[in-house]
């Protein structure tokens, strides 16, 4: 019999190893227990009325027709009091903001260790918004960027990666786009900033707070 004082946690994760690992971590805490764990959003939503989760650990990339961001919207609609923490390998800023806009209250990466995962659960029940440090930095940086920037979100992201010394190949891998697409974005950046080189683009971006 589970004590009623324990918070009900639902896990939505398609990788059985990660699902089991998260279940073990959550169940090891005196404050939380896993009410159920599913491999798809469709399954989780179907059992929502009986599971009654207080917290959902939600993966983004899932099999079937529904990803974690779409699933989050539906769960928040059907169970507004459920707090949702996205757990993903992705640190792409557009995905992060889409997840938060869909109703997620936190976003941590799958590289989070045992203590970070439990700490995120603790934080969410105290009314906080748990985020991995890299994700939190990304959110803060987004507010520091010049709101009148001529660059799109994706272009800003690419220019930031260029400023970190990333190559076309690394940018393509990190953003899951082709090398040709990244080159097209860079051409557009140069055109919008009216510059002809990487160093000129970075100098202008720093001066005008575009990244």
MIMAR-389035 format. One record per residue (C-alpha): x, y, z; residue in one letter. Coordinates in pm, 1 decimal, always signed. Each point is the difference from the previous one (the first is absolute). Layout:
BEGIN
((X, Y, Z), 'A')
...
//
This chain:
BEGIN
((+0.0, +0.0, +0.0), 'X')
((+146.3, +336.7, -108.2), 'X')
((-27.5, +276.2, +264.4), 'X')
((-231.2, +278.0, -121.4), 'X')
((+268.2, +255.2, +90.5), 'X')
((+214.4, -121.2, -291.3), 'X')
((-33.0, +194.5, -325.1), 'X')
((-125.1, -194.9, -302.2), 'X')
((+251.1, +5.3, -288.6), 'X')
((-75.4, -113.5, -354.6), 'X')
((+285.3, -78.7, -241.2), 'X')
((-37.7, +27.7, -378.7), 'X')
((+317.0, -132.4, -165.2), 'X')
((+37.5, -240.2, -292.0), 'X')
((+342.6, -139.0, +96.7), 'X')
((-70.5, -288.2, +245.1), 'X')
((+344.8, +30.6, +161.8), 'X')
((-41.4, +370.8, +73.6), 'X')
((-361.2, -58.9, +107.8), 'X')
((+110.9, -265.7, +251.3), 'X')
((+290.9, +211.6, +118.8), 'X')
((-228.0, +301.4, +65.1), 'X')
((-251.8, -227.1, +174.9), 'X')
((+269.1, -134.0, +234.9), 'X')
((+124.1, +352.2, +79.2), 'X')
((-348.6, +139.2, +65.8), 'X')
((-107.7, -300.2, +210.4), 'X')
((+318.2, +25.3, +208.9), 'X')
((-125.6, +331.4, +139.6), 'X')
((-222.4, +14.3, +309.5), 'X')
((-197.1, +284.5, -160.2), 'X')
((-93.7, -140.4, -343.2), 'X')
((-119.0, -319.2, -166.7), 'X')
((-52.0, -102.4, -361.5), 'X')
((-370.3, -52.0, -58.1), 'X')
((+70.6, -124.8, -355.7), 'X')
((+252.6, +14.5, -283.9), 'X')
((-87.8, -4.0, -369.7), 'X')
((+181.3, -3.6, -331.0), 'X')
((-234.5, +242.0, -179.4), 'X')
((-213.9, +307.8, +65.8), 'X')
((-309.3, -171.2, -139.9), 'X')
((+26.4, -272.7, +265.7), 'X')
((+66.0, +249.6, +280.5), 'X')
((-298.0, +216.7, -100.0), 'X')
((-228.7, -304.0, -18.1), 'X')
((+80.1, -90.7, +362.4), 'X')
((+9.0, +357.5, +132.8), 'X')
((-334.9, -21.0, +187.3), 'X')
((+111.3, -305.3, +201.6), 'X')
((+368.4, +97.8, +43.8), 'X')
((-79.3, +354.2, +123.7), 'X')
((+366.2, +112.7, -19.4), 'X')
((+118.1, +300.1, +198.4), 'X')
((+327.2, +11.7, -194.3), 'X')
((+77.2, -127.4, -351.1), 'X')
((+354.5, -66.8, -124.3), 'X')
((-44.4, +40.4, -375.3), 'X')
((+234.0, -93.4, -284.0), 'X')
((-20.5, +210.0, -319.6), 'X')
((+83.1, -250.4, -274.4), 'X')
((-260.5, -275.3, +20.1), 'X')
((-133.5, -268.4, -235.0), 'X')
((-346.5, +28.3, -149.9), 'X')
((-164.9, +310.6, -130.6), 'X')
((+48.6, +215.7, +309.3), 'X')
((+320.1, +147.7, +139.6), 'X')
((+52.0, +114.0, +359.0), 'X')
((-79.1, +364.7, -72.4), 'X')
((-338.6, -88.2, -153.8), 'X')
((-60.8, -246.9, +284.1), 'X')
((+77.5, +268.5, +259.3), 'X')
((-268.5, +229.3, -145.3), 'X')
((-263.4, -275.4, +21.2), 'X')
((+99.2, -109.9, +352.0), 'X')
((-9.1, +361.7, +125.4), 'X')
((-342.0, +39.2, -161.6), 'X')
((-137.4, -317.3, +159.2), 'X')
((+185.8, +28.3, +331.3), 'X')
((+98.5, +366.6, +60.6), 'X')
((+142.9, -71.8, +346.4), 'X')
((+255.2, -252.4, -134.6), 'X')
((+348.7, +152.3, -7.2), 'X')
((+203.1, -107.0, -303.4), 'X')
((+378.6, -18.5, -19.7), 'X')
((+144.8, -60.4, -345.5), 'X')
((+292.9, -242.7, +0.8), 'X')
((+181.6, +7.0, -331.9), 'X')
((+334.7, -44.0, -172.9), 'X')
((-77.1, +317.8, -195.9), 'X')
((+129.6, +342.0, +102.2), 'X')
((-138.0, +173.2, -310.0), 'X')
((-140.4, +338.5, +106.9), 'X')
((-311.2, -24.5, -219.4), 'X')
((-91.2, -336.8, +151.3), 'X')
((+56.7, +133.5, +351.6), 'X')
((-226.6, +300.8, -57.5), 'X')
((-264.4, -211.2, -176.3), 'X')
((-1.7, -237.1, +297.8), 'X')
((-37.8, +283.8, +250.4), 'X')
((-273.8, +163.1, -210.8), 'X')
((-187.5, -331.1, -12.3), 'X')
((-28.7, +1.0, +379.5), 'X')
((+317.3, -166.5, +129.5), 'X')
((+123.7, +137.3, +333.0), 'X')
((+356.8, -123.6, -35.5), 'X')
((+254.3, -135.1, -247.5), 'X')
((+294.3, -221.7, +88.1), 'X')
((+232.3, -201.4, -222.0), 'X')
((+27.5, -378.7, +1.6), 'X')
((+358.5, +35.5, +117.6), 'X')
((-140.1, +115.4, +336.2), 'X')
((+131.9, -222.3, +277.4), 'X')
((-187.8, -168.6, +286.0), 'X')
((+15.7, +305.9, +228.9), 'X')
((-91.4, +249.5, -275.3), 'X')
((-312.2, -198.0, -87.2), 'X')
((-118.2, -18.8, +362.4), 'X')
((+90.7, +365.8, +49.8), 'X')
((-219.7, +91.2, -302.8), 'X')
((-293.9, -189.1, +155.0), 'X')
((+57.7, +174.8, +335.7), 'X')
((+17.0, +338.4, -169.8), 'X')
((-320.9, -46.0, -196.4), 'X')
((-206.5, -87.9, +308.6), 'X')
((+129.0, +319.7, +164.0), 'X')
((-135.0, +202.8, -291.7), 'X')
((+334.8, +39.1, -178.4), 'X')
((+95.3, -55.2, -363.4), 'X')
((+286.2, -251.2, -12.1), 'X')
((+239.8, +35.6, -292.3), 'X')
((+340.2, -140.1, -85.2), 'X')
((+259.4, +278.5, +28.6), 'X')
((+58.2, +13.4, -379.6), 'X')
((-374.9, +29.6, -62.5), 'X')
((-39.7, +272.6, +264.7), 'X')
((+288.2, +192.5, -159.2), 'X')
((-164.5, -30.6, -341.9), 'X')
((-328.6, +139.7, +135.2), 'X')
((+180.8, +291.5, +170.3), 'X')
((+210.7, +74.0, -308.7), 'X')
((-315.9, +14.1, -207.8), 'X')
((-121.1, +293.4, +209.5), 'X')
((+333.5, +177.6, -33.3), 'X')
((-8.6, -10.4, -378.8), 'X')
((-91.8, +319.8, -185.4), 'X')
((-380.4, -24.6, -55.3), 'X')
((+38.4, +192.0, -329.0), 'X')
((+247.5, -247.8, -144.8), 'X')
((-45.1, -56.6, -375.2), 'X')
((+95.7, -365.3, +48.5), 'X')
((-242.1, -289.1, +44.0), 'X')
((+25.5, -229.6, +304.2), 'X')
((+181.4, -262.3, -205.9), 'X')
((+244.3, +255.6, -143.9), 'X')
((+73.8, +131.8, +349.5), 'X')
((+61.9, -355.7, +113.8), 'X')
((+240.6, -63.9, -288.9), 'X')
((+186.3, +327.0, +58.8), 'X')
((+35.4, -93.9, +368.5), 'X')
((+151.1, -335.8, -98.8), 'X')
((+238.0, +177.7, -241.2), 'X')
((+107.3, +225.6, +289.4), 'X')
((+81.6, -317.7, +195.3), 'X')
((+234.9, -105.0, -281.5), 'X')
((-224.0, -274.9, -141.4), 'X')
((+55.9, -119.1, -358.7), 'X')
((-276.1, -45.0, -263.9), 'X')
((+6.5, -373.5, +73.4), 'X')
((-32.0, +48.9, +377.9), 'X')
((-280.5, +254.8, -47.8), 'X')
((-184.7, -242.5, -230.3), 'X')
((+33.8, -285.8, +250.5), 'X')
((-98.9, +208.9, +299.6), 'X')
((-310.4, +146.4, -165.9), 'X')
((-95.8, -313.1, -197.4), 'X')
((+17.2, +184.6, -334.3), 'X')
((+200.6, -67.9, -317.2), 'X')
((+332.8, +171.0, -65.9), 'X')
((-156.8, +174.4, -300.5), 'X')
((-283.5, +137.6, +216.5), 'X')
((+248.5, +137.8, +252.4), 'X')
((+196.2, +165.6, -284.9), 'X')
((-322.9, +158.2, -131.3), 'X')
((-79.2, +136.0, +347.6), 'X')
((+352.0, +145.7, +26.9), 'X')
((-35.6, +168.1, -342.2), 'X')
((-328.7, +154.7, +118.2), 'X')
((+165.6, +118.2, +322.6), 'X')
((+280.5, +172.8, -195.4), 'X')
((-254.5, +159.8, -231.6), 'X')
((-222.6, +129.3, +283.0), 'X')
((+295.7, +135.1, +198.0), 'X')
((+162.4, +140.4, -318.1), 'X')
((+332.1, -168.4, +74.2), 'X')
((+236.6, -216.9, -203.4), 'X')
((+178.8, -214.2, +256.3), 'X')
((-42.4, -194.8, +320.3), 'X')
((+207.1, +249.0, +200.8), 'X')
((-208.4, +294.9, -128.5), 'X')
((-324.0, -187.2, +78.8), 'X')
((+113.9, -76.5, +355.9), 'X')
((+125.5, +355.2, +58.6), 'X')
((-335.4, +144.9, -112.4), 'X')
((-196.6, -260.1, +198.6), 'X')
((+188.5, +84.7, +319.9), 'X')
((-29.5, +374.5, -57.4), 'X')
((-375.4, -16.3, -62.5), 'X')
((-66.8, -273.1, +259.1), 'X')
((-137.5, -240.8, -259.4), 'X')
((+139.4, -303.6, +186.2), 'X')
//
